Amino acid sequence: MSLAVAIQMDPMEGIDIDADSTFALALEAQRRGHALFHYLPRHMALRDGRVLARVRPLSVRRVAGDHFTLGESRLVDLAAMDVVLMRQDPPFDMAYITATHLLDHIHPRTLVVNDPTHVRNAPEKLLVTHFGGLMPPTLITSDRDQILDFRDEHKDIIVKPLFGNGGTGVFHITPGDENLNSLLEMFTQLYREPVMVQRYLPEVRMGDKRIILVDGVAVGAVNRVPAEGEARSNLHVGGTARKSELTAREREICAAIGPTLRDRGLIFVGIDVIGDYLTEINVTSPTGIQQIDRFDGVCIEGLIWDAIEARRDATTA
């Protein structure tokens, strides 16, 4: 079965072929004989009810500095594609939300991964709030007094933008830190949205675990250990990837959220767990599959494509 696969993502030139999950997905799709096409979100259009995109045929190879070839661009109706991978990186802003609205016009006849309606309704830091008992103590608000009360109660806290990504704008405010008021003033100037405040989890020094779920089932994990003097464990800010296995608590978390993810068409999801707590559910452009593949000798991209092909078969049956 050969599928026409359009990948909505960032420019190919900037990706890290040894870490990028979309690159791994493209390689696996190509290995399976699927035809690949690349386009940027800004190359989409909705015209008279048709979702159009200026796509370019794509071929990929694991060769540093020569990892892709793009063909001539042409305007196509995305409804003619079998699968669209929505893989551009956040921020989850109005441009991102608009892209989900456009893709709603073709899904599920053309299978969009992940389901655009549920991507729109599942910002990473908000979807997690629907699962009681899994998160650390958390406050989402713009109300300064409530934030100060939360700090008085929990002393050691994390403050971060509600729609941030990649660890940007994440601050650890220790009990003696005098900068909270200034930080809240800065956040008010930069963002219209509320902020997220959580009790600091000292277990983060042991790592922030990324767990990948495929169609609601946990398939692997990698631990990300923050650098000395850094509160964030994201790999691109100096965190170190380490081999990891799922604990009983983490399996409990995955079992609690997996059916909801599957029912919402969220095929490829990455969750973040610190200690015994679920902190985020990443559905926009999850990462981590290449690191897990190397540590565990698996092929998570293959499992993702198995799930995509099964869903595609079900929608066309």
N, C-alpha and C positions, 0 to 999 in steps of 0.2 A: 504494500500500500504506500504510494507516494503522495505526500501532501504538499500543498502550496502553503508556505509558512512565512508570514510577514512579521518582522521583529521591529517593534516600535521602541527605540532606545536612543541613547546618546551617541555622539560620533564615535566611530570605530577606532579612530586614531588614538584616543585617549585611554583605552582600556588596558588593564594589566592581564596579559594572557595566562599568567600563573595563578591568578586570584579571582578573576571575574567569572561569576556564575553564568551570565548570559553567554559568554564565549564558550563555556563548557556545554551549555544547552545547544548552541549552534553547531558545535562540532558533532555532537551526538545525532542531531537531526540530519546533518549532512551524511553521516555514516549510515543512517537508515534509508538514505535515498530521497529525502525530502528536499524540495526546492526552496531555497531561502531568498528572502527579499528584505532589504533594510530601508527604514525611513525614520526621519526625525519627527517628533510630535508637531513641530511647526509646519510640517509639510502635509498635514491633514486638512480636510475641508468637508463641510456638509453643504451639499448643493442639491436643492429640490429633493430632499429626502435620501440622497445617496451619500455615503461616506467615501470620500476620495482621498487618495494619498499618492504623493510622488515618490515611488519606490525605485530602488536599484537592486538588481540581482546581486546576491552576496555569496562568496565562497570564503571559507576560513581554513586556516592551517596553523599548527602550533610552531611557528617560526618567529622568533623575536625580531621585530623590526619589519617583518614581511608577513603579517598574520592574517591579511584579508585582501580580497579583490572585490571591487564594486563595479558593476556594469553600468550601462547607460540608463539614465532615469526615464521613467515613463509614468503617466498618470493612470492609476487603476482604481477600480471600484473594490474596496476592501471586502465587500460581500462575495466577491469571486474567490477570495482566499479560503482555505480550509481552516487555518488557525492563525490567530494574531497573538503574539506574545507581547504583553504590555510590560516593558522592562526598563523604561527610563527611570533614572534615579530621582528621588525626591529633591527639592522640597515639595511637600504635599500642599500646594497652593491652588489658587483658582485656575491656573493653567492646567495643572494636573487634573483637577476636578472636571474641567471642561472636556478634557480628553476622554474621561470616563463616560460623560454624557454622549459624546459622539459615538463611541464604541457601543453604547447601548443599542444603537440603531441596527447593528449587525449581529449581535450576540442573542441567542446561542446558535443561530443558523451557521454563522461563522463562529467557531469556538474561540472566545477571548480568554486568555489565561493571564492573570486571574479574572474571574467574573467582574466586569467593570462596575456594576451596581454595588456589589458587596465590597469592592475595593474602596469605592467612594464612601460607603457607610462604615468603614472599619479603619479609621486612622490608628496607627500603631499604638498610641498611648491611650486611646479611648475604647477600642474593642476589648482590651484586657479588663476594663472596669465592669464588664457584664458577667464576669466569672467570680462570684463571691468566694472568699476564703483563700484565694490564690495569690493576691497581691500583698505587698507590704503596706502599712498605713500610708494613705495617699490623700492628697488634697488637690483639687483642680479649681482654681478661682482667680479672679482679678482683685479680690478684696484684701487689701493690705492687712487689716486687723485680723482676719481669719488666718492669714499666713503667719503673722506674729504669734497668734495663739497656738498654732500648730507647732511652731518652733519652741515655744515655752514648754509644750508637752513632751516633744520628742528630742529636743536639744540639738542633736546632730542630724542635719537634713541635706537633701539634694534638691536643688532648684533647676528646672530646665524648661525650655519653650515647649509648648504643647505639640507643635507641629515641626519641631526640629528633627534633624537626622544626623547620623554619623558621629554622634557625640558633641556636635557643635552647640555651644551655649549651655553646657551642663556644668553646674557649679556645686561644689561641696562646701557647705557652710557649717563650720565646726561651732561648738558651743561658745567659744570666746571670740568668734569672728564678728567684727563691727561693720562689715560691709553689706549686710542684708538690705538695709534701707536704700543704699545707693544702687545695689543690684536691681531692686524692684523698680526704682526710678528709670534705670536704663532699659529694663524689659518693657516698661510702659511706653517708652519712646520708640522702641524697635518693633513691638508687636501689638496688635489690637486684641489678640486672643488671650484667654487666661493662661496662667503658667501652671505647671505640674510641680507639686512639692511632695517629696516622699521622705520617710524616715531613712536615714543613711544605713546601709547594710554593710557592716565591717567585713562580712564574708566575701565582699568583692575583691579583697586582697588575694583571695584564693582563686578568683576568676569569675567572669561573667560568661555563662555557658550559652552558646548558640545551638539550638536544637532544630533540625529540619524535619518538617512533617510533609508528607506527600499524600494528598487526598485524605488528610486527617490522621495518618499513621506516622509515628516517629520512626525515622530511618537512620538517624545518626546525629552525632554531636561533636562539637569542638569547644574546648575551653579557651577563653581569651583572658590572659592574665595582664593586668595593667602594669605599666612601667613604674619603677620606684618614683614616688612623689607625684603620681598621676592618679586621679580619681576615675578616669575613663579607661575602659578596656578595649575600645575599638582598635582594630589592627592598624588602621591608617594613622592613628595618633600614638603609635608606639607599643600597643599591646602585643603580647606574644601568644601565638596559637600553640595549643598543646593537646595531645590526644586525650580523649575522654570517653567514658561510658555513661549510660543513663543510670541514675540512682532510682530507688523505689519511689521516692517523692516525685522525681521528674516524670516517671512513667504515669504516676497518678495525675499529674498536671496534664500530660498529653491525652490521657484517657478522658479527662473532663472536658477538654476543649475540642478534641478531634472530630466528634460527630457534627458539631456546629460548623467547623471549617469545611468539612466535606459537603454538608448540605448547602452551604453558601457558594459552592464552586470555587473555593480558595484552594487550588490544587497544590501550589508551591508556597509554603509558609515557613518563616524562620521565627522562632520564639527565643526570648532572652530570659534566662533564669539565674538568679543570684541566691546562693544558699538554698533555702526552701521556698523562694518566692518567684513568681512569674512577674516580670517587669514590663515586657512589651510583646506584642504579637505583630510581626512584620509581614505585611501582605503586598506592599507596593513593588519593591524590587529586592527580595531577600538575597542574601549572600551566604557564603560559607561552604558551598558544596565541594569546591576543589580542595579545600583544606581537609575536609572529612574524607574525601576520596583517597587522599595521599596517606592519611593516618590509618584508615581502616581497610584499605585495599578494596573499596567498593566503587560503584558507579551510580551515584545518586541521580545524575542527569538521565541515566537510562531508566530509572524508576519513574522519574517525572514524565518522560516521554511515553512510558507504558501507560501511565494514568491519562495523559492527554489523548493518546490514540484510543484508549477504551472509552473515554468520554465522547470523542468524536464519532466513534462507531455507534454509540448509544443515541446521539442526536440525529444521525442520518438513517437509523434503522426504520 
